[in-house]
């Protein structure tokens, strides 16, 4: 994701695709993110279902990268933004970890794979470390702490309001539109015909 993408609408696809790209010089970047997604994503997928968890995860990626781009462009300036880029799924993974900690605060997690720690404390430590990293000068060179915090904020909002992204206004229409792309190429009949199967499917 180019830092100045927010000013170029033809680059907005990067707010999603950058979540699938990781630093090729740092193998721990993708390893850490994918381990986090594997361990914390599975119970969330079991609770919300595959489609809703996918919606949550992708929305967290987009919002976290959008926050990073907005902060960089309007705080650091367009020149600095044009020379900077961001990649990785950290915003979506952070959102998944925080949502897990909110849903299962008494679950025991192994901090650093060694220390048994309640999930609520892991969530607090994760957010606190991101806040500290964002505030300390010179600490955010290779880590997008603001993207992490945006993901955590999205998870908190999602949990607090009990959202389901598949039930938002217009979500059903989009799901029908993009769920069956083979229908795009079928000729429309001259008359509107009643389809009882479609009625019960919508119901």
Residue pairs with C-beta under 8 A, 6 or more apart in sequence:
1 14
1 15
1 18
1 65
1 68
1 69
1 85
1 86
1 87
2 8
2 11
2 14
2 81
2 82
2 84
2 85
3 69
3 72
3 73
3 76
3 80
3 81
3 82
3 83
3 84
3 85
3 86
4 69
4 73
4 78
4 81
4 82
5 11
5 12
5 14
5 15
5 69
6 66
6 69
6 70
6 73
6 81
7 73
7 78
14 65
15 61
15 62
15 65
15 66
15 69
16 58
16 61
16 62
16 65
18 61
18 65
18 86
18 87
18 88
19 58
19 61
19 62
19 65
19 88
19 89
19 91
19 92
20 89
21 87
21 88
22 29
22 30
22 33
22 87
22 88
22 89
23 29
23 30
23 87
23 88
29 88
30 88
33 88
33 89
33 90
33 93
34 89
36 93
36 96
36 97
37 57
37 89
37 92
37 93
37 96
40 93
40 96
40 97
40 99
40 100
41 53
41 57
41 96
43 100
43 103
43 104
44 53
44 56
44 96
44 99
44 100
44 103
45 53
47 103
48 56
48 164
51 166
52 164
52 165
52 166
55 165
55 166
56 95
56 96
56 99
56 158
56 165
57 92
57 95
57 96
58 92
59 154
59 165
60 91
60 92
60 94
60 95
60 96
60 151
60 154
60 155
61 89
61 91
61 92
61 151
63 91
63 150
63 151
63 154
64 90
64 91
64 92
64 94
64 95
64 144
64 147
64 148
64 150
64 151
64 154
65 86
65 91
65 147
66 150
67 91
67 146
67 147
67 149
67 150
68 86
68 91
68 144
68 146
68 147
68 150
69 81
69 86
71 146
72 80
72 81
72 84
73 81
76 84
86 144
86 147
88 144
90 144
90 147
90 148
90 151
91 144
91 147
91 148
91 150
91 151
92 151
93 151
94 126
94 130
94 147
94 148
94 151
94 152
94 155
95 151
95 152
95 154
95 155
95 158
96 155
97 122
97 123
97 126
98 123
98 126
98 127
98 151
98 152
98 155
98 156
99 155
99 158
99 159
100 107
100 119
101 119
101 120
101 122
101 123
101 126
102 123
102 155
102 156
102 159
103 159
104 119
105 118
105 119
105 120
105 123
106 118
106 119
106 120
107 118
107 119
108 116
108 117
108 118
108 119
109 116
109 117
109 118
109 119
109 122
110 116
110 117
111 117
111 122
111 125
126 148
126 152
127 149
127 152
130 145
130 148
130 149
130 152
131 145
131 149
132 139
133 139
133 140
133 143
133 145
134 140
134 145
134 146
134 149
139 145
140 146
157 163
165 171
166 172
166 175
172 202
